[in-house]
Amino acid sequence: MALLLNLQATVLLVDDLGAMIEANRLNITTIPTFAILERAAASKLIDLSQIVEAFRKTSFRLPPEEEIDAILKRNSYRV
């Protein structure tokens, strides 16, 4: 957050709820990781189902399964 403010950036890529709340308090736009991934999938730049499977093999904290299912359905992907 300090780096973002120092660079006078206008958008923060973040998934941490506490950081999102603080950024919003400071009027900084936040974008969750999965929003970026969903946009990339919609543009046919990535296969979102493969990305989700790769994330499942790591310690990355994924959104709830219902949210992932909805994202995959919106992008015509299957789990």
Helices and strands as residue ranges (DSSP letters): H 2-7, E 11-13, H 17-25, E 29-31, H 33-42, H 48-56, H 65-74
